[in-house]
Structure formats: structure tokens, C-alpha cells
Amino acid sequence: MVGNNDDTTLTQLPEEILSQVFAGITDTRTRNSLSLVCRSFFRLERKTRVSLTLRGNARDLYRIPISFGRVTNLDVSLLSPWGHALFCSPVTADSPFLAQRLRNAFPRVTSLTVYVRDPQTLHLLLYSHWPELREVRLVRWHQRPPGLQAGSDFAALFSRCRSLTSLDLSSFYHWPEDLPPVLAANAATAVSLRRLNLLTTSFTEGFKSNQIESITSSCPNLEHLLVACTFDPRYIGFVGDETLLAIASNCPKLKLLHMADTSSFSNRREEEGGEDASVSRATLLSLFSKLPLLEELVLDVCKNVSESSFALEMLSSKCPNLKVVKLGQFQGICLAIGSRLDGIALCHGLQSLSVSCCGDLDDMGLIEIGRGCSRLVRFEIQGCKLVTEKGLKTMTCLLRKTLIDVKVASCVNLDAAATLRALEPIRDRIERLHLDCVWKENDNLGHSFFNFDLNASAELNDSELMECFGGEEYGEDTSKRKRQRFEYGFEDDDSFVQSNGNSNGNDNGYSCNSWDSLHYLSLWIKVGDLLTQLPAAGLEDCPNLEEIRIKIEGDCRGQPKPAVSEFGLSILTCYPQLSKMQLDCGDTKGYVYTAPSGQMDLSLWERFFLNGIGSLSLNELHYWPPQDEDVNQRSLSLPAAGLLQECYTLRKLFIHGTTHEHFMNFFLKIPNLRDVQLREDYYPAPENDMSTEMRVGSCSRFEDALNRRIICD
């Protein structure tokens, strides 16, 4: 009811006000519920719906509703059967009419996502193009069709969408040599491009230097450029000084530059080699000087970039709008010599910083970053072997008011318990967390801390603050500083809490044992380890945790049979709000068929991983089955299907692999299950389904059976 008049209802509010209310609702289920209240709500919901992801079977395209005429963002990449041609293949006489019906149903589309198995899909879809189409994202995990001429995948798109401003190929497998000639042949479209994402994760070598130079030369107005390449000087076409300078000269309007070596797409947990990249300090200085509008910079080089401190100091002055930085294998990013800030610590406006494989970054470097980058909201550190709990804990204290998103991975001195202890200062504030489930014995340094008063640190100048960190030794040379870096005064956490926490009354992170704000948790764990130690490590109280991602990685071949029957998923019942899970065993390798004597095949490993999942109250589950690399197969086994069937609260289930039709029928016993799909979204996706795997007919039969059921809500 509205106001004091009992006869006035919400439906009688002016349509302009209700439209604003509806437009602010983004949750799909909430919008669907609102549309069922009354006819006026139905019309308003359709009128204000601007984003839509189509599900269902591609054979039913002729039944597309025409009430979503205001939709501008359309995703048709997830239609079933997943990965098959959007229209009939081979093309029939009905295909052009289905394409036309799709365009008529959504006449205002400006952003389109589509799975393009072959070029014919785009030819049909864009035969009479959407006049306002500006952004396109193409998806393909299958191999490039044989016999295609270079650029055939993009010919229809660039010739018929002259006003294209954004193209995303990050999930579209193609050949790097396909794109440059098409851009050169369609100059008007290339000039209109503002965003280009070429971070294709299925590449092995990426774009060569001459191809990158050609692309940037054809697209001078780019503002966002993301590209996969190789920085290894041993390869032909590697990216070095010349290519970086060409990018800066060709695209001076860049606001986002993301360049990643293709080796960074794999989960690199081992220490990187000592080879140097062909990227000099002078080139970095010139790159930053020529890109004054830069807001986000990612250089994941995977080869050593030495003496980068001075060049990074220039970032703050040359790129004043910089907010996000990610550096891979840069050395000397923060030297922490004396009381003066240096390197990346001088970028005071940073809100997100990610550092990986920085061999000389130590605790004092972290503290300098905490002092200088006081606005950090997100911090990621990976593969930095000198960083310890003391440095990370001091840094989180310095950033207590802003830091809410943390990732710590592959740091040898930071096991799970040490990482969680280091995050105690922000325990009540952190919202997103990634850590490695590495279980170690607590050492004597586990609770030690740099001894200084954080509450008074804001009032100290640099020299006074550095005295708190060790006094006169900061005036000495670097080698002596390294010998003396642990000669500071340490005290137990209890004394630090008393001096820094209690003075704030209720506003301190140490008296709080609950992770009240944590709603997303990401975990990495090695094959053979158990999840059962997670609560005891310090994550026993997460009252608002809603989503968890667990990545299990390693080789099952040669692993002994686990001594217990369960990996440990049942311990997650201690998180009352947990409703979404991503269980990723995609990088777990083993024998999909008969294993050698004394070893377990993947079906038994899946039983071990999934035991106990039925005790969780999950609404949505994404599951990546383990793989057998020798046969390129990721298939859901019988034990896995039986255990997933026990998740009675599931509404959405997505299997990122294949399975048998009769295994899928197990899921029909889940009472409220509404959305199920097999997605082979890994490269190379199986080209032809095996006779015993899910086929088009199998998928259709299962979906028909699923849709015939009565769902209570």
C-alpha cells in the first residue's frame, strides 16, 4: 500500500516512477516474478528489460516471443544443443526465415553474443543487419573449420557492420593470421573500433609482433586493446621494444592495454625461469609517456623484466588516471630503500594491483605498497617467494579502510592458515578471497608482527614512520638492508591488538572472529589433499558466504588411494548462506578407462571428490569433470551422476564436459531443477560426439523430459 489512502495500490503509481523501479532490478528471477503480478507489470517488465540470454533448444527459434522489443544486449551463445550451429546445418530453406525472425523479435539490439561454429551463421544472422549493432562477442571452442580462406570468419561481420565499436574474440578460436587482412580490407569498420579483445585463451603462441602492429595500425581509435602474444625472444614474432612502441604510436587513445604471454593462461604454479624479456626500461618510459589516458595496464610477460622500479615511478605522473595494474615477472617493482617511496608505491591512485613472480619483492616492499597505494581495493600476489605473513599482515593493516578483495597464490611462505592470519585486520571487511589450501604446521613466526602503532601512523612523517620500521639501517646500502630486514622488533599479536585494536572501540578487525562481509571464496587444492582442514585454518565462521569456487589440480596417475572416502565437501555445511558452487576438476588428469593395477580410474576419483555434495543446499552448480588428455575426454561418470542427483535443492546445473544420455536422466529426480546444460567450453571441444555420448537427439529428449515436469514454484 502507498500513502495513507488504503485504496491506493502500487499498481496505481505513475508509469514513469514504476519504470524507474523496474529498471533498477537486475535479478532475472525477480523480474520474472514481477511480470506475473498483473498485466501492467508484465508490460512494464518487458518494456524495461534491456538484457536477455536465450536458453532452450535452437530448433524452437520460430517460437521466440516478440514482447522483448526493448532488449539491447542479446546473448544467443547458450542455446541447446550447446556448440552446434545456431541455424540448421546444413542450411535449409527455413534458415533465412529463422534468422529474420530473430532480428524482428529484437530490433534494437546493440550488443550481440553468438556461438559461431562456421561462417554461415554470421552470414545468415547479418544478412539484413541490426541497424544499431555496435558490440559483438563471438564464441567458438571447436576447431576452425578446415578449408576456410583467411578471414572468412569475419568477412560478413566487418562488411555489414560498418559502425562496429567493440569486438570480443577472447572465447573464439581462430588463427591469428585471419584478422589483420580483414581489418585492412574494411578500413571504415576498423577505424570505428574502440574495443578489441584478442585475449584468446585457446592460443598456443598468440599474435606475432607484425600482426599486432598491423592490427593497431588499422585501428587507430582503439581505447581498449587486449591481446595474447609471446614475449619469449626465442620465438619468431615475439613482442619486444619495437612492438610496444608501435602500439603506443598507433593507438594514442588507449585507456586499457592488456598484453599477456600465452603461457600465463595455464596455471603456472612452479617457479619461472630466469630468461629475460626483450623489454627495456627506456621502452617502458616511452610507452607510458605516449599513453597519457591509460586507466588499466596489464603486462603479463612471463619473462624477467629487470630494473623496472624507475619506469614504474613514472606511471603516476605520465598516466594520472591509472587505476588498475597487473605485472607478471617484473623485477624490482618496489625496492623499499630508505624512507622514500619508490617504484609502484608512487602510484597513489591505484585501486587494483596484481603482482606475480616478482622474485625480489619482500615484506618491506609490501609495506611500501601499503603506504603509497592507500586506495587499493583489490590486491593479488602470486609466486612471490620472499613475502611472509608479517609483511602481508602489516600491509592489510595499512589498507584496512579500503581493501576488500585479496588473492594469495603460490607463495611458499604463505600457507592457508598463515594467509588467513595475515588477513585478520580486514576480516570483518573483506568481500572476496582466494587462497591456496596448503596445510602446514604453524611456525614460531606465525603470530609475529612489525611493531608500530597504526593508529598513530597517519600523523607521522616518513622519517618518523621508518624509525618505527627499523631506524637507522634504512640509510645503509641495499645488501646490508637485506641482511638486516628481519632485525626489527616483533611482538605477539596480543600486544599489537591491545595497542592498535582496542583503541578503536568496536571498530577493529582483531576482536572479530567472523568473516561477516565475505560473500565469495575461491580455493585451490592439490589432488590428494583434503578440504576438511579449511574451518580449522581460520574460516570456520562465514555467515554471509554465498558462492565458492574450488579448483582441484594435479595428476591422479600414480597417486595412492585416499585413506578416507570423502574429499571434504560436507564440511561446507557450516556456511549457512552458501548457494552457488563452481567445482573445477578440469585440470585433474587421470585414466578415463581402465586404470593400471593398483590405481583408481577417474570414476572413482569423481566419487571421492563429490562425496558429501548432497548435504549442501545449493541452487546453482558448475562442474568440470576431470580429463584424460590422451583421448581428449572430459566425461561425467556414473558415480558422479549419482552423487549430483542427491543435490535436491538445485535449480541450475551446468556440466562443462560430456556424458551419457541415461546418466543425464538421473537429474530428472531433482525436484526443482529448471536449467541443465552440457558445455564443452574447452579447447579443442570434441568435433563429433561419440556414439555413446550425448548427441543432438539425446539432448532434445532430455530437455523435453525436463520441461514436462511440474515445478512447484
C-alpha angles and dihedrals in degrees: 000000000000127000124341096304109096090201093063116091134185091256090064094062114112113276091237091062094043090049090057091050093049093046090058093058112092104166108104097213091050091052091048090052092049091052089060096056097083141325094269091053089048092055093045093049092052091044093054098039107111102162127054135170112198118221130176132070122324090224088069097058090117088066095059109138117241096211095092095075094139096058113124101171111058126179117190096159095100101057116130135285083046116229097014125118113290090226129034114299117238090037114254133194089266096057097083090048092051090050091050091049090053090053092047092050092053107029097160100054113146098164123044132184116189139165106236110195091169136002092259090076093063092041090058097038095050098036088113099015130215104264094219099042109134107150128050131180117189123200129197129147095169121091120275109271110259121249097029118144116238110280097013091126092060104032096095093043097053096039096050103033102060093164096052110147103171133037123179117193097160092117097032117098112216139133117275090230091061097074110048097061092048091052091048092050094049102047096163093055093043092053092052093055115110101166126039122175112191095158091125106176095200093065120110098194105009128205118341122233095255091050092051091049091050093049095049091045090055093046106047095160097059115140097174121039123174117173139169114221142138126261094186108119090208091071126079110249096022119166115251142142096310095053094047091051091048091054091052092048096044097044109032092160095066115140096170124037117178118174118170132178110235090237088068090068090071119072099262106195098153122085113273123241125256099249116132126232120230092247117117132199091244091055092051091051091050092046093054092045093053095048105057093156094058114136101164127033126183120175108169096174102163088205126083117276103191131206095010097151097093094045091049090051088064093057094082094052099035096041106032094170095056112135106156129046130173120179125186118200096344110154125212096019091151120012096183095207115160124337096304118100115236143174119009090353088077092066093094095172097059116128098175128033128176123183126182134180096357100159098194101041107116138167095284090052090054090051091051089052090050091051096045103035096051094158097060112141096169129035129178127182125180134173096359103142098187097057116101138183093267095058095044092048092051090049093051089051091054090049097040094121096054113019113101105143121059135170123186117178139161095000105143094210094049113072120171097274093045091049092051092048090050090055095053093107090063098031093118094045109039114108104178127033138176123187140159117250094229110149117206138160114269112257130211092259092054095103101029122116143184105269112233137111109257093187089062097037094090089062096051126090121228096269093049092047092050090052086061088055097051114310123224100011090080090073092060131087125286097253092054090047089055091051092049102036093109095045093095123117113269129193133182119271091250093065091045091051090051093052100037108023109038093052088068095059109216094351102089134104098218103065088051114085094179128089091219099168099040109116102154126047127180122192135187119199134174122239108266096029122107130234093213094095094062098096092044090052089064108281098098096117116051104140096174102039106136106166135034132183119198120188116193113194136179146069117296091191107103094012115132119243109273114256091224131049099231134060090210110261091135091069087069088076086088087076103077098191097047107130107146129057137177110195107187117190092152093116092047108106129201147120114308091187129036112337124215117271113289095020133096124240121225095267090064091045089052089053088052093049097045101041108122097020090116090067091066122089097227124168097183131027132182113190129187110195118219117263142230105216094195092066099024091236130147105175133164109241130216095257090049093051091049093051094046088052088066092066093097096173096057119125097169128036124176121183112197094207140032136288144169122282095239090052089056090054088067088072092062087078092066100099103213100030108137107162127040127162141165111222120186091193098158131090124287097022111200107275097208124022114240118245092255096044130083112292132182092273092046091051092049093049092051094048091049090053091047093051093048092064121097113239113205096220 
